Amino acid sequence: MPIIVNLDVVLAQRKMSSKELAQAIGITEANLSLLKRGKVKGVRFETLTAICEYLECQPGDLLEYRPG
């Protein structure tokens, strides 16, 4: 898939665990793990907004397009 999820990179930069983020935004660790690995078909804007607000980042920091 040409969309790459860089959530793990952003979490590492902020020295934050997936568990902490999942609890803060109200989703399960399992769903966050699927998102981090790019194993989802979509993400709700509400979830993306919550992640960006908590991590103080932009959607472009989390998602990247790599053609081919």
Secondary structure, DSSP 8 states (H G I E B T S, - for coil): --EEE-HHHHHHHTT--HHHHHHHHT--HHHHHHHHTT--S---HHHHHHHHHHHT--HHHHEEE---
